[in-house]
């Protein structure tokens, strides 16, 4: 099973967004990507300033090492909750119904 989930923190002024992307492998959620996006004013578009990507070192933003990624117990719990929100329980007969 290959499942992903994402959580974000948006600053109070709405000008900064931190995003953590997780991937589920063998019953464990792993941090796959972390990005920090900002914009100068509310009228401007978001630009990615820095981030961590587990597999892609060719990204156009400033790479940070995994040790610098904020990864608190609260982030871990939010990631688990985000994954649980995606899980649907059905009977075998309902498998084709969306």
Secondary structure, 3 states (H helix, E strand, C coil): CCEEEEEEEECCCCCEEEEEEEEEECCEEEEEEEEEEECCCCCCCCEEEEEEECCCCCCCCEECCHHHCCCCHHHHHHHHHHHHHHCCCCCHHHCCCC
